[in-house]
Amino acid sequence: MISYFPGMAVGMILLQTAIVAPGLFRTLEIEDFGRSIRSLWPKFFASLAIVGLLGTLVLYLGGDTATHRYVITGLTFFLSSICYLMIPATNKATDEGNQRRFDILHRLSVSFTLLILIANIAYYFL
């Protein structure tokens, strides 16, 4: 059962970043896109955090002793939680027109999401 959680994380990230966000960007006016993204991203990162936490819990309850699995599920929880907590600062930077701060926070969020994706793909090969 533990193998489902990394797969869910990978699927969620690919769906959100490759299908949902680009689709909204192409079809909505920028103001509507901004409102939609501000609604979706917190749910996305909260869901990823839950997947990481549940994955860790299932490992523990199943008596799994593979450290790398705990690292991956813990990383999923930790980094997605950080991304979730960064959202208000990112939104504030956008609202204030602070492009430099927005760029830093956005790059960090994208980097963390990419790291979560790579780690959860690697789960199946370690």
N, C-alpha and C positions, 0 to 999 in steps of 0.2 A: 504494500500500500504506500510506502514511503516514496516510491518512484513517481507517484501521481503529483506530488507537490512541486518538484522541480519542473515537471511538464506543464503544470498550471501556470507557474511563474513565466516560463518561456512563452507560452501561448498568450498570456495576458499582455506581456510586453510587445510581442509582435503584432497583436491585434490593435493595441492602442497606438503604437508608434508608426505602423506601416499602413493601417487601414483607416482607423477612426479619425485621428488628428489630420492626416492629409486630406481625407474626404471632406471634413468640415471646413478646412482651409480653402478648398477649391469651390465649395458651394455656398458658403455664408459670407456676408459682408463682414469686414474686419471687426466691427463693434459686436456683432452677434457671435462671431468666432471667439472673441475674447471672453464674452460671458459664458459661452459653452465650455471652453477650455477651463475656465475658473471653476466651473461646476464639476467637470470630469476628473481633472488631475488629482484633487484631494481623494476622491473615491478610488482612483487607480492606485495611488501610493498606499492608502489604508488597506486596500485589498491585498496588495503585495506583502505588506507587513503581516497581515493575518495568515497568508499562505506560508510565510517564513516561520511564524510562530507555531502554527499547526504542524508544519514539517518537523520542527525541533521537538515538539511534544510527542509526536508519533515515534520519532527515533528513540526518545527517552523511554516511553512506555513499552516499546518493543524490545528494549534491552540492547539496542544497536550500540556497538563500541567503536565504530569507524569515525575517527576524529574529523576527517575531511567532510563527512556528511553534516556533522554539527557546524562546521565552519561555514559551509555553503548555506544551510538553512538559517543560521544565525546572521550571516552577512546579508541575506535577503531581508530579514526582519530589520536589522540595524540600519542599513543604507536606505531602505524604502521609508523607514520612520524619519530619518534625517531629511529626506526629500520632502516628506509630508510637512515637517516642521519648518522647512525653508519657504513654503508657499506664500505665507503672508508677507515675508520680506521681498520676495520676487514680485508679488502683486504691487506692493508699495513702491518698489523701484519703477515699475511700469507706470503707475499712476502719477508719480512725481517726475517722470521723464528722465530718470537717472539711468541712461542706457548702459553706462559702464558697469554699474552695480548689477543691473539686470543680466548683462552678458556673463558676468562672473557667476552669478547664482544659477543661471540657465545652463552654462557649461558644466558646472558642478553636478547639477541634477541629471543632465544627459550622461555624464561620465559615470555617475553612480548607477544609473539605469543600465548602461552598457555593461558595467562590471557585474551587476546582478544577472543579466542575460547570459554572459559568458560563463559565469560560475555555475549557473543552473544547467547549461548545456554540458559543461565539463563533468557535472555530477554523474552522467551516464558512462563516462569514459574512465573514471577514477576507481 
